[in-house]
Amino acid sequence: MAEKRNIFLVGPMGAGKSTIGRHLADELHLDFYDSDQEIEKRTGADIAWIFDLEGEDGFRKREEDIINDLTDKQGIVLATGGGSIVSKNVRNRLSARGIVVYLQTTIDKQVARTQRDKRRPLLQNDDPEQVLRDLADERNPLYAEVADYVVETDDQSARAVANQIIGKIGL
């Protein structure tokens, strides 16, 4: 039997990685993982609490370890945390161990999709839109660098994006 391929979703918070990833996994009969959910499951603590206690650096170290573990699996769809891509080790693992799809979205859509979400520590401030712009400046080139495919998510349903990804990859 042929080895099952992995699909790794990268992109900014609010791009729809988790929702689209679930649809993609269902369509392809693959296991779905979300790196943030895995961190919470393994630590028994939520992301915001880890950020408060260990800072962003501590969280990123945990994230890197989890992504390393998950990318060793076969036949998975993985939704990565938006900031995981900053790590060169994470970028290398994603590139080497599967197909990387960059889910692209606009700042306006990110703001709309994240404005009521209190589970995003980096946005708990007076100007989340500016934070998103700053993160985009830093991270968008890294998403593009690691991506095998780029898919725009703004005006499509999660199911439509999942089907577009399947079409692009040729599965």
KEKOLRO-750743 format. One line per field, with one value per atom (N, C-alpha, C, O): x, y, z; atom name; residue in three letters. Coordinates in pm, whole numbers, always signed. Layout:
% KEKOLRO-750743
u: [X	...]
v: [Y	...]
w: [Z	...]
a: [CA	...]
r: [ALA	...]
***
This chain:
% KEKOLRO-750743
u: [+85	+0	+89	+191	+48	+126	+120	+20	+229	+237	+138	+128	+67	-29	+44	+142	-5	+56	+1	-112	+83	+40	+11	+76	-88	-118	-111	-180	-26	-7	-60	-21	-149	-207	-135	-124	-88	-23	-99	-171	-80	-145	-175	-157	-220	-244	-366	-451	-373	-493	-614	-607	-722	-844	-851	-946	-752	-754	-847	-890	-879	-968	-898	-954	-774	-696	-766	-771	-819	-883	-1011	-1033	-1096	-1225	-1203	-1262	-1118	-1089	-1019	-1046	-928	-856	-949	-928	-1051	-1147	-1221	-1237	-1266	-1334	-1242	-1282	-1118	-1020	-995	-994	-975	-952	-1072	-1056	-1193	-1315	-1321	-1346	-1299	-1307	-1205	-1233	-1085	-975	-959	-870	-1046	-1040	-903	-842	-857	-730	-760	-868	-664	-677	-649	-560	-723	-703	-642	-682	-544	-483	-473	-455	-484	-465	-356	-371	-246	-132	-169	-123	-251	-291	-374	-353	-467	-548	-463	-488	-364	-274	-193	-172	-148	-74	-163	-121	-287	-381	-410	-416	-427	-456	-339	-360	-219	-101	-61	-7	-87	-47	-160	-136	-284	-398	-424	-495	-365	-381	-414	-375	-487	-516	-400	-312	-403	-293	-266	-151	-373	-356	-281	-196	-313	-248	-100	-14	-70	+70	+146	+259	+84	+146	+175	+283	+75	+92	+206	+288	+211	+308	+448	+546	+457	+587	+630	+742	+538	+569	+559	+538	+573	+562	+674	+651	+795	+907	+880	+908	+827	+795	+688	+695	+587	+480	+536	+503	+620	+675	+761	+762	+831	+910	+817	+843	+709	+611	+553	+538	+519	+459	+553	+511	+680	+779	+787	+792	+788	+794	+670	+682	+553	+427	+426	+391	+464	+464	+564	+538	+676	+774	+711	+725	+642	+576	+469	+465	+383	+270	+314	+254	+418	+462	+533	+560	+562	+616	+507	+538	+382	+271	+253	+309	+176	+143	-7	-86	-46	-187	-265	-374	-209	-279	-296	-225	-394	-408	-377	-435	-284	-243	-267	-216	-346	-362	-259	-264	-165	-58	-100	-187	-37	-58	+1	+102	-62	-18	+126	+191	+178	+315	+418	+538	+375	+469	+572	+684	+533	+615	+741	+835	+743	+860	+983	+1096	+959	+1069	+1120	+1043	+1248	+1312	+1297	+1276	+1309	+1293	+1154	+1140	+1051	+915	+900	+844	+950	+940	+1008	+953	+1125	+1197	+1120	+1112	+1063	+987	+863	+833	+792	+671	+706	+640	+809	+850	+892	+861	+964	+1020	+918	+935	+813	+726	+585	+501	+559	+424	+404	+498	+280	+239	+195	+110	+251	+218	+126	+158	+12	-85	-99	-134	-72	-84	-223	-261	-300	-434	-422	-394	-443	-423	-555	-660	-548	-667	-626	-509	-724	-695	-699	-757	-638	-643	-788	-826	-868	-1010	-1083	-1158	-1060	-1125	-1072	-1147	-942	-884	-948	-985	-962	-1022	-1164	-1204	-1242	-1380	-1390	-1477	-1300	-1307	-1251	-1284	-1168	-1102	-1150	-1110	-1233	-1262	-1328	-1310	-1404	-1469	-1398	-1444	-1288	-1217	-1118	-1017	-1148	-1063	-949	-870	-941	-840	-715	-633	-699	-583	-500	-527	-400	-326	-264	-258	-218	-151	-247	-205	-378	-477	-545	-635	-503	-566	-497	-420	-527	-468	-559	-669	-514	-598	-612	-706	-519	-523	-491	-384	-585	-559	-536	-460	-599	-579	-434	-378	-373	-232	-142	-44	-177	-101	-107	-6	-227	-242	-161	-101	-158	-77	+72	+144	+117	+259	+295	+400	+206	+231	+233	+315	+144	+140	+271	+324	+322	+449	+561	+645	+562	+668	+647	+742	+523	+498	+457	+488	+389	+341	+452	+432	+571	+679	+723	+765	+713	+751	+648	+684	+518	+415	+438	+433	+464	+484	+608	+609	+712	+839	+819	+878	+740	+725	+612	+604	+527	+405	+432	+507	+367	+361	+245	+250	+139	+20	-30	-15	-91	-151	-299	-333	-386	-530	-588	-561	-666	-734	-861	-939	-882	-998	-1111	-1218	-1089	-1182	-1328	-1414	-1359	-1499	-1549	-1632	-1498	-1540	-1573	-1520	-1662	-1692	-1573	-1490	-1567	-1459	-1461	-1355	-1579	-1590	-1537	-1468	-1571	-1524	-1371	-1307	-1313	-1167	-1104	-1004	-1162	-1110	-1113	-1016	-1222	-1233	-1132	-1076	-1110	-1010	-871	-793	-839	-710	-695	-590	-798	-795	-768	-690	-833	-812	-671	-612	-616	-480	-377	-283	-395	-298	-312	-216	-433	-457	-484	-445	-550	-584	-726	-771]
v: [-119	+0	+124	+129	+223	+347	+422	+418	+490	+569	+686	+751	+710	+821	+953	+965	+1051	+1183	+1267	+1248	+1360	+1456	+1588	+1626	+1659	+1794	+1885	+1864	+1987	+2082	+2218	+2272	+2274	+2405	+2512	+2502	+2614	+2728	+2854	+2855	+2958	+3086	+3159	+3104	+3281	+3363	+3319	+3245	+3366	+3337	+3397	+3506	+3322	+3368	+3330	+3366	+3257	+3214	+3095	+3066	+3025	+2910	+2776	+2676	+2772	+2649	+2531	+2421	+2553	+2443	+2398	+2278	+2490	+2455	+2388	+2284	+2447	+2391	+2256	+2162	+2248	+2123	+2008	+1895	+2034	+1929	+1880	+1759	+1974	+1936	+1855	+1754	+1901	+1834	+1691	+1597	+1676	+1543	+1452	+1335	+1506	+1426	+1379	+1262	+1471	+1439	+1334	+1247	+1343	+1254	+1132	+1049	+1123	+1011	+1005	+898	+1121	+1132	+1177	+1229	+1158	+1208	+1357	+1405	+1430	+1575	+1609	+1556	+1698	+1751	+1902	+1958	+1966	+2111	+2128	+2083	+2193	+2200	+2271	+2230	+2375	+2443	+2350	+2346	+2277	+2184	+2073	+2030	+2028	+1924	+1976	+1904	+2101	+2161	+2165	+2128	+2210	+2218	+2080	+2062	+1982	+1845	+1788	+1726	+1807	+1747	+1819	+1757	+1950	+2024	+2034	+2056	+2018	+2037	+2184	+2216	+2272	+2416	+2484	+2436	+2596	+2662	+2751	+2786	+2787	+2862	+2994	+3029	+3065	+3194	+3177	+3259	+3072	+3047	+3015	+3062	+2934	+2900	+3028	+3048	+3114	+3242	+3325	+3381	+3332	+3410	+3355	+3431	+3225	+3162	+3154	+3182	+3117	+3088	+3191	+3187	+3285	+3382	+3319	+3198	+3403	+3352	+3252	+3154	+3277	+3186	+3045	+2946	+3036	+2906	+2834	+2714	+2912	+2854	+2803	+2692	+2882	+2845	+2719	+2638	+2701	+2579	+2458	+2355	+2471	+2361	+2332	+2217	+2440	+2428	+2354	+2267	+2390	+2326	+2176	+2094	+2139	+1998	+1922	+1810	+1981	+1916	+1898	+1791	+2002	+1991	+1887	+1815	+1877	+1772	+1634	+1547	+1613	+1485	+1456	+1348	+1555	+1533	+1511	+1431	+1580	+1565	+1431	+1396	+1357	+1222	+1121	+1011	+1157	+1068	+1061	+1142	+963	+950	+963	+914	+1029	+1038	+1131	+1097	+1250	+1347	+1480	+1513	+1554	+1695	+1768	+1738	+1863	+1938	+2087	+2147	+2146	+2291	+2343	+2312	+2423	+2475	+2609	+2678	+2644	+2776	+2882	+2859	+2998	+3105	+3146	+3183	+3140	+3183	+3073	+3100	+2950	+2837	+2851	+2801	+2917	+2930	+3014	+3008	+3090	+3173	+3085	+3126	+2964	+2871	+2807	+2746	+2822	+2758	+2607	+2541	+2551	+2406	+2360	+2258	+2437	+2402	+2410	+2319	+2517	+2530	+2412	+2357	+2373	+2261	+2130	+2051	+2108	+1984	+1978	+1875	+2089	+2092	+2063	+1982	+2128	+2110	+1966	+1911	+1908	+1775	+1663	+1555	+1687	+1578	+1581	+1500	+1673	+1675	+1788	+1859	+1801	+1906	+2025	+2010	+2142	+2260	+2352	+2390	+2385	+2473	+2600	+2594	+2713	+2844	+2896	+2924	+2909	+2966	+3117	+3167	+3187	+3332	+3403	+3361	+3510	+3589	+3734	+3765	+3823	+3965	+4002	+3931	+4115	+4166	+4191	+4160	+4246	+4274	+4146	+4147	+4038	+3911	+3858	+3804	+3873	+3829	+3903	+3843	+4034	+4115	+4067	+4047	+4048	+4005	+3868	+3844	+3777	+3639	+3624	+3526	+3717	+3700	+3799	+3787	+3895	+4005	+3964	+4031	+3855	+3813	+3696	+3646	+3654	+3537	+3578	+3642	+3539	+3575	+3474	+3487	+3375	+3270	+3298	+3208	+3420	+3456	+3560	+3680	+3514	+3604	+3725	+3833	+3708	+3820	+3932	+4044	+3902	+4005	+4071	+4154	+4035	+4094	+4226	+4236	+4328	+4460	+4566	+4534	+4690	+4801	+4810	+4872	+4751	+4764	+4631	+4615	+4535	+4404	+4413	+4333	+4508	+4520	+4553	+4498	+4642	+4675	+4555	+4532	+4480	+4358	+4263	+4206	+4245	+4157	+4206	+4126	+4338	+4394	+4367	+4327	+4388	+4365	+4216	+4183	+4129	+3985	+3946	+3864	+4005	+3975	+4016	+3942	+4132	+4179	+4080	+4052	+4028	+3936	+3796	+3733	+3747	+3605	+3571	+3461	+3661	+3625	+3577	+3481	+3641	+3589	+3447	+3369	+3415	+3282	+3178	+3067	+3214	+3122	+3093	+2978	+3200	+3185	+3101	+3021	+3120	+3047	+2896	+2819	+2855	+2714	+2646	+2523	+2725	+2672	+2600	+2647	+2484	+2416	+2472	+2478	+2514	+2570	+2686	+2687	+2784	+2898	+2902	+2896	+2911	+2916	+3035	+3053	+3115	+3231	+3183	+3108	+3227	+3176	+3278	+3242	+3403	+3509	+3489	+3499	+3461	+3459	+3321	+3306	+3220	+3083	+3014	+3047	+2916	+2834	+2742	+2718	+2692	+2601	+2477	+2428	+2426	+2307	+2338	+2256	+2456	+2494	+2505	+2463	+2563	+2574	+2436	+2409	+2347	+2210	+2142	+2076	+2157	+2095	+2157	+2088	+2286	+2354	+2297	+2273	+2276	+2219	+2079	+2046	+1998	+1862	+1868	+1789	+1961	+1978	+2019	+1967	+2113	+2161	+2051	+2035	+1977	+1872	+1752	+1680	+1733	+1622	+1491	+1384	+1500	+1378	+1331	+1230]
w: [+0	+0	+0	+68	-75	-83	+49	+121	+78	+201	+191	+87	+298	+299	+310	+383	+237	+237	+352	+396	+399	+500	+432	+335	+486	+440	+562	+661	+551	+660	+618	+514	+700	+671	+751	+873	+682	+746	+706	+606	+784	+755	+885	+993	+871	+990	+1069	+1019	+1193	+1272	+1200	+1144	+1202	+1134	+987	+919	+937	+797	+777	+665	+886	+877	+877	+834	+927	+921	+990	+935	+1109	+1183	+1115	+1099	+1077	+1016	+880	+852	+798	+666	+682	+607	+778	+802	+835	+789	+915	+950	+826	+806	+742	+617	+526	+468	+514	+430	+478	+398	+608	+666	+643	+609	+661	+637	+492	+464	+400	+257	+216	+134	+273	+234	+325	+305	+426	+524	+591	+603	+635	+707	+850	+878	+939	+1077	+1078	+1007	+1160	+1172	+1306	+1410	+1303	+1425	+1414	+1305	+1527	+1539	+1644	+1757	+1606	+1699	+1829	+1936	+1824	+1948	+2037	+2158	+1978	+2057	+2118	+2230	+2043	+2095	+2214	+2311	+2206	+2318	+2441	+2551	+2422	+2534	+2591	+2713	+2503	+2548	+2628	+2733	+2578	+2644	+2771	+2862	+2780	+2899	+3001	+3120	+2954	+3042	+3074	+3169	+2994	+3016	+2883	+2777	+2890	+2764	+2720	+2799	+2593	+2531	+2605	+2631	+2638	+2706	+2838	+2872	+2912	+3041	+3019	+3094	+2916	+2886	+2850	+2895	+2769	+2733	+2857	+2873	+2948	+3071	+3155	+3207	+3168	+3257	+3196	+3264	+3069	+3007	+2903	+2853	+2872	+2768	+2630	+2616	+2528	+2392	+2361	+2292	+2412	+2385	+2438	+2369	+2560	+2618	+2538	+2514	+2497	+2415	+2282	+2239	+2217	+2085	+2094	+2002	+2205	+2225	+2231	+2168	+2308	+2316	+2178	+2136	+2108	+1975	+1879	+1804	+1882	+1796	+1826	+1734	+1953	+1993	+1945	+1895	+1961	+1921	+1769	+1720	+1695	+1549	+1503	+1407	+1570	+1537	+1556	+1470	+1667	+1693	+1588	+1531	+1562	+1472	+1328	+1256	+1285	+1146	+1122	+1007	+1227	+1214	+1175	+1128	+1196	+1162	+1010	+936	+965	+822	+803	+884	+695	+662	+752	+799	+777	+863	+790	+695	+838	+806	+937	+1041	+930	+1049	+1028	+934	+1117	+1122	+1221	+1340	+1171	+1257	+1318	+1265	+1428	+1486	+1394	+1328	+1389	+1298	+1314	+1216	+1436	+1462	+1454	+1465	+1436	+1435	+1324	+1335	+1218	+1098	+1122	+1042	+1230	+1261	+1287	+1263	+1337	+1366	+1237	+1162	+1212	+1094	+1103	+1001	+1224	+1242	+1200	+1133	+1238	+1199	+1048	+986	+987	+841	+771	+676	+819	+758	+772	+678	+891	+913	+825	+765	+818	+735	+590	+525	+539	+399	+370	+265	+465	+444	+461	+405	+538	+580	+523	+562	+430	+373	+273	+237	+231	+139	+224	+312	+197	+277	+196	+83	+256	+192	+277	+395	+213	+278	+254	+140	+361	+354	+372	+481	+265	+262	+291	+243	+368	+399	+419	+443	+409	+427	+575	+657	+607	+745	+786	+899	+696	+728	+770	+867	+696	+731	+864	+945	+886	+1014	+1130	+1230	+1115	+1222	+1248	+1363	+1141	+1156	+1222	+1305	+1184	+1235	+1376	+1444	+1420	+1551	+1657	+1773	+1621	+1714	+1845	+1946	+1844	+1968	+2036	+2139	+1979	+2030	+2139	+2112	+2260	+2374	+2394	+2487	+2307	+2321	+2239	+2218	+2192	+2111	+2186	+2176	+2262	+2351	+2281	+2339	+2159	+2090	+2054	+2025	+2056	+2018	+2138	+2120	+2258	+2377	+2411	+2506	+2329	+2347	+2286	+2240	+2285	+2238	+2086	+2037	+2012	+1866	+1797	+1737	+1806	+1745	+1594	+1539	+1527	+1382	+1349	+1254	+1428	+1404	+1434	+1364	+1538	+1568	+1449	+1409	+1392	+1277	+1158	+1085	+1137	+1027	+1050	+958	+1173	+1205	+1188	+1134	+1235	+1221	+1073	+1032	+994	+850	+783	+700	+819	+761	+790	+704	+912	+953	+895	+847	+900	+874	+731	+684	+661	+527	+435	+361	+436	+351	+391	+306	+519	+567	+524	+486	+530	+481	+333	+289	+257	+112	+82	-12	+162	+141	+156	+80	+251	+283	+205	+202	+141	+79	-53	-138	-68	-197	-279	-402	-209	-272	-187	-65	-254	-185	-224	-342	-123	-148	-72	+47	-141	-84	-13	-72	+112	+187	+207	+256	+169	+209	+173	+261	+49	+8	-29	-118	+40	+14	+145	+251	+136	+254	+281	+193	+403	+440	+350	+310	+320	+234	+94	+34	+41	-93	-96	-193	+10	+16	+24	-43	+106	+116	-20	-58	-94	-226	-324	-409	-311	-397	-368	-460	-241	-202	-262	-318	-251	-306	-456	-509	-524	-668	-703	-797	-626	-652	-629	-707	-521	-485	-579	-604	-630	-720	-648	-695	-532	-456	-487	-432]
a: [N	CA	C	O	N	CA	C	O	N	CA	C	O	N	CA	C	O	N	CA	C	O	N	CA	C	O	N	CA	C	O	N	CA	C	O	N	CA	C	O	N	CA	C	O	N	CA	C	O	N	CA	C	O	N	CA	C	O	N	CA	C	O	N	CA	C	O	N	CA	C	O	N	CA	C	O	N	CA	C	O	N	CA	C	O	N	CA	C	O	N	CA	C	O	N	CA	C	O	N	CA	C	O	N	CA	C	O	N	CA	C	O	N	CA	C	O	N	CA	C	O	N	CA	C	O	N	CA	C	O	N	CA	C	O	N	CA	C	O	N	CA	C	O	N	CA	C	O	N	CA	C	O	N	CA	C	O	N	CA	C	O	N	CA	C	O	N	CA	C	O	N	CA	C	O	N	CA	C	O	N	CA	C	O	N	CA	C	O	N	CA	C	O	N	CA	C	O	N	CA	C	O	N	CA	C	O	N	CA	C	O	N	CA	C	O	N	CA	C	O	N	CA	C	O	N	CA	C	O	N	CA	C	O	N	CA	C	O	N	CA	C	O	N	CA	C	O	N	CA	C	O	N	CA	C	O	N	CA	C	O	N	CA	C	O	N	CA	C	O	N	CA	C	O	N	CA	C	O	N	CA	C	O	N	CA	C	O	N	CA	C	O	N	CA	C	O	N	CA	C	O	N	CA	C	O	N	CA	C	O	N	CA	C	O	N	CA	C	O	N	CA	C	O	N	CA	C	O	N	CA	C	O	N	CA	C	O	N	CA	C	O	N	CA	C	O	N	CA	C	O	N	CA	C	O	N	CA	C	O	N	CA	C	O	N	CA	C	O	N	CA	C	O	N	CA	C	O	N	CA	C	O	N	CA	C	O	N	CA	C	O	N	CA	C	O	N	CA	C	O	N	CA	C	O	N	CA	C	O	N	CA	C	O	N	CA	C	O	N	CA	C	O	N	CA	C	O	N	CA	C	O	N	CA	C	O	N	CA	C	O	N	CA	C	O	N	CA	C	O	N	CA	C	O	N	CA	C	O	N	CA	C	O	N	CA	C	O	N	CA	C	O	N	CA	C	O	N	CA	C	O	N	CA	C	O	N	CA	C	O	N	CA	C	O	N	CA	C	O	N	CA	C	O	N	CA	C	O	N	CA	C	O	N	CA	C	O	N	CA	C	O	N	CA	C	O	N	CA	C	O	N	CA	C	O	N	CA	C	O	N	CA	C	O	N	CA	C	O	N	CA	C	O	N	CA	C	O	N	CA	C	O	N	CA	C	O	N	CA	C	O	N	CA	C	O	N	CA	C	O	N	CA	C	O	N	CA	C	O	N	CA	C	O	N	CA	C	O	N	CA	C	O	N	CA	C	O	N	CA	C	O	N	CA	C	O	N	CA	C	O	N	CA	C	O	N	CA	C	O	N	CA	C	O	N	CA	C	O	N	CA	C	O	N	CA	C	O	N	CA	C	O	N	CA	C	O	N	CA	C	O	N	CA	C	O	N	CA	C	O	N	CA	C	O	N	CA	C	O	N	CA	C	O	N	CA	C	O	N	CA	C	O	N	CA	C	O	N	CA	C	O	N	CA	C	O	N	CA	C	O	N	CA	C	O	N	CA	C	O	N	CA	C	O	N	CA	C	O	N	CA	C	O	N	CA	C	O	N	CA	C	O	N	CA	C	O	N	CA	C	O	N	CA	C	O	N	CA	C	O	N	CA	C	O	N	CA	C	O]
r: [MET	MET	MET	MET	ALA	ALA	ALA	ALA	GLU	GLU	GLU	GLU	LYS	LYS	LYS	LYS	ARG	ARG	ARG	ARG	ASN	ASN	ASN	ASN	ILE	ILE	ILE	ILE	PHE	PHE	PHE	PHE	LEU	LEU	LEU	LEU	VAL	VAL	VAL	VAL	GLY	GLY	GLY	GLY	PRO	PRO	PRO	PRO	MET	MET	MET	MET	GLY	GLY	GLY	GLY	ALA	ALA	ALA	ALA	GLY	GLY	GLY	GLY	LYS	LYS	LYS	LYS	SER	SER	SER	SER	THR	THR	THR	THR	ILE	ILE	ILE	ILE	GLY	GLY	GLY	GLY	ARG	ARG	ARG	ARG	HIS	HIS	HIS	HIS	LEU	LEU	LEU	LEU	ALA	ALA	ALA	ALA	ASP	ASP	ASP	ASP	GLU	GLU	GLU	GLU	LEU	LEU	LEU	LEU	HIS	HIS	HIS	HIS	LEU	LEU	LEU	LEU	ASP	ASP	ASP	ASP	PHE	PHE	PHE	PHE	TYR	TYR	TYR	TYR	ASP	ASP	ASP	ASP	SER	SER	SER	SER	ASP	ASP	ASP	ASP	GLN	GLN	GLN	GLN	GLU	GLU	GLU	GLU	ILE	ILE	ILE	ILE	GLU	GLU	GLU	GLU	LYS	LYS	LYS	LYS	ARG	ARG	ARG	ARG	THR	THR	THR	THR	GLY	GLY	GLY	GLY	ALA	ALA	ALA	ALA	ASP	ASP	ASP	ASP	ILE	ILE	ILE	ILE	ALA	ALA	ALA	ALA	TRP	TRP	TRP	TRP	ILE	ILE	ILE	ILE	PHE	PHE	PHE	PHE	ASP	ASP	ASP	ASP	LEU	LEU	LEU	LEU	GLU	GLU	GLU	GLU	GLY	GLY	GLY	GLY	GLU	GLU	GLU	GLU	ASP	ASP	ASP	ASP	GLY	GLY	GLY	GLY	PHE	PHE	PHE	PHE	ARG	ARG	ARG	ARG	LYS	LYS	LYS	LYS	ARG	ARG	ARG	ARG	GLU	GLU	GLU	GLU	GLU	GLU	GLU	GLU	ASP	ASP	ASP	ASP	ILE	ILE	ILE	ILE	ILE	ILE	ILE	ILE	ASN	ASN	ASN	ASN	ASP	ASP	ASP	ASP	LEU	LEU	LEU	LEU	THR	THR	THR	THR	ASP	ASP	ASP	ASP	LYS	LYS	LYS	LYS	GLN	GLN	GLN	GLN	GLY	GLY	GLY	GLY	ILE	ILE	ILE	ILE	VAL	VAL	VAL	VAL	LEU	LEU	LEU	LEU	ALA	ALA	ALA	ALA	THR	THR	THR	THR	GLY	GLY	GLY	GLY	GLY	GLY	GLY	GLY	GLY	GLY	GLY	GLY	SER	SER	SER	SER	ILE	ILE	ILE	ILE	VAL	VAL	VAL	VAL	SER	SER	SER	SER	LYS	LYS	LYS	LYS	ASN	ASN	ASN	ASN	VAL	VAL	VAL	VAL	ARG	ARG	ARG	ARG	ASN	ASN	ASN	ASN	ARG	ARG	ARG	ARG	LEU	LEU	LEU	LEU	SER	SER	SER	SER	ALA	ALA	ALA	ALA	ARG	ARG	ARG	ARG	GLY	GLY	GLY	GLY	ILE	ILE	ILE	ILE	VAL	VAL	VAL	VAL	VAL	VAL	VAL	VAL	TYR	TYR	TYR	TYR	LEU	LEU	LEU	LEU	GLN	GLN	GLN	GLN	THR	THR	THR	THR	THR	THR	THR	THR	ILE	ILE	ILE	ILE	ASP	ASP	ASP	ASP	LYS	LYS	LYS	LYS	GLN	GLN	GLN	GLN	VAL	VAL	VAL	VAL	ALA	ALA	ALA	ALA	ARG	ARG	ARG	ARG	THR	THR	THR	THR	GLN	GLN	GLN	GLN	ARG	ARG	ARG	ARG	ASP	ASP	ASP	ASP	LYS	LYS	LYS	LYS	ARG	ARG	ARG	ARG	ARG	ARG	ARG	ARG	PRO	PRO	PRO	PRO	LEU	LEU	LEU	LEU	LEU	LEU	LEU	LEU	GLN	GLN	GLN	GLN	ASN	ASN	ASN	ASN	ASP	ASP	ASP	ASP	ASP	ASP	ASP	ASP	PRO	PRO	PRO	PRO	GLU	GLU	GLU	GLU	GLN	GLN	GLN	GLN	VAL	VAL	VAL	VAL	LEU	LEU	LEU	LEU	ARG	ARG	ARG	ARG	ASP	ASP	ASP	ASP	LEU	LEU	LEU	LEU	ALA	ALA	ALA	ALA	ASP	ASP	ASP	ASP	GLU	GLU	GLU	GLU	ARG	ARG	ARG	ARG	ASN	ASN	ASN	ASN	PRO	PRO	PRO	PRO	LEU	LEU	LEU	LEU	TYR	TYR	TYR	TYR	ALA	ALA	ALA	ALA	GLU	GLU	GLU	GLU	VAL	VAL	VAL	VAL	ALA	ALA	ALA	ALA	ASP	ASP	ASP	ASP	TYR	TYR	TYR	TYR	VAL	VAL	VAL	VAL	VAL	VAL	VAL	VAL	GLU	GLU	GLU	GLU	THR	THR	THR	THR	ASP	ASP	ASP	ASP	ASP	ASP	ASP	ASP	GLN	GLN	GLN	GLN	SER	SER	SER	SER	ALA	ALA	ALA	ALA	ARG	ARG	ARG	ARG	ALA	ALA	ALA	ALA	VAL	VAL	VAL	VAL	ALA	ALA	ALA	ALA	ASN	ASN	ASN	ASN	GLN	GLN	GLN	GLN	ILE	ILE	ILE	ILE	ILE	ILE	ILE	ILE	GLY	GLY	GLY	GLY	LYS	LYS	LYS	LYS	ILE	ILE	ILE	ILE	GLY	GLY	GLY	GLY	LEU	LEU	LEU	LEU]
***
